[in-house]
Amino acid sequence: MVTMTKGKFDSLNRLSNDKGVIAALAIDQRGSLKKNDSSCKRNRR
């Protein structure tokens, strides 16, 4: 059994649909950030 505060429970309920499902999207952009970072370093020289 998991215990949590009423505030956390209420917040999770606001994020979920009527079936209790939370929809979320996570996009991995680490490759883009590395590519962009290396081009910035080249431009500073």
ChimeraX attribute file (.defattr): number of C-alpha atoms within 10 A of each C-alpha:
attribute: neighborCount
match mode: 1-to-1
recipient: residues
	/A:1	2
	/A:2	3
	/A:3	6
	/A:4	7
	/A:5	8
	/A:6	9
	/A:7	9
	/A:8	10
	/A:9	11
	/A:10	10
	/A:11	11
	/A:12	14
	/A:13	14
	/A:14	12
	/A:15	13
	/A:16	13
	/A:17	11
	/A:18	9
	/A:19	6
	/A:20	11
	/A:21	11
	/A:22	12
	/A:23	8
	/A:24	7
	/A:25	4
	/A:26	5
	/A:27	5
	/A:28	7
	/A:29	8
	/A:30	9
	/A:31	9
	/A:32	9
	/A:33	11
	/A:34	11
	/A:35	10
	/A:36	11
	/A:37	11
	/A:38	10
	/A:39	11
	/A:40	11
	/A:41	9
	/A:42	8
	/A:43	7
	/A:44	6
	/A:45	5
